[in-house]
Amino acid sequence: MAERKKVTLPTLYKKYREGEAITMLTCYDYPTAYFQDEAGVDMVLVGDSLGMTMLGYDSTLPVTMDDMIRHAQAVRRGAPHVWLIGDMPYMTYQPSVESAIRNAGRFMAEAACDAIKLEGGREMADRMAGIVAAGIPAMGHLGLTPQSASALGGFRLQGKGAETARRIVEDAKILEEAGAYSILLELVPDRVCQVITERANIPIISLGSGPQASGQLLIYHDMFGLYPKFTPKMARVYGNAGEVILNGLKDYVAEVTDGSFPGEENYFGMKDEEFDELKRGLEG
Ligand code: KIV
């Protein structure tokens, strides 16, 4: 089979122009990255959601740049062909344009990412513009922005009312004008997503924001029942790997306990003459 071609900005824009949906998933580790690349996923986000899905924190706020780089490197090793996006963690871009450029550069230099993503609207437009001016493709993130969950009143639908929806619509244009190559819309009403997509000249990606966008994102752990605390409504479950794993682990515990593991096929023997010599050597 021919090797998959590397996904580039022209590849993504071609899909966008031709109305072909762009696929995007989160990913945090090497084996999952390998499978996602094999499956033909276009864009892979090493999200700071790894703070919850991989590190067991209650929010994304404790995640550091070093955490992100370590996971992004593993994902790049597993998925050399995808468009790889490093998610800027909390307080690595909010303090200043300089901090934003410096930390975005780390994703590119240390983890071979293709782009970064940052949360926020008009208040982050100068960070977006600075990163893009430094030659780094940057994705915006509007709607439910988990790093601001406290200010937004929790993990809930954003832009339900006309006034808040209008602000999100305006923010999308501001980010586009600041140079964003794409914008992720998380948990806004489907018609708000449609309006933004129709007004945009860049791909709009939906996470729980309906089908009218230029592409879709899912959190990998939600797709396969791998996050034990909850599965959000916006996720579709494609298989319950969590249940398969838990049942396998219970079987393992039971089989070691009752002696049925390991079986003969799980270990190696030794020739009698070698074993006899070993014993003689130990006795002498
Ligand atoms: O960290 C992440 O996975 C994200 C998604 C929720 C969009 O930013």
Residues whose N, C-alpha, C, O or C-beta is under 5 A from the ligand:
A	BS01	KIV	T26 G47 D48 S49 D87
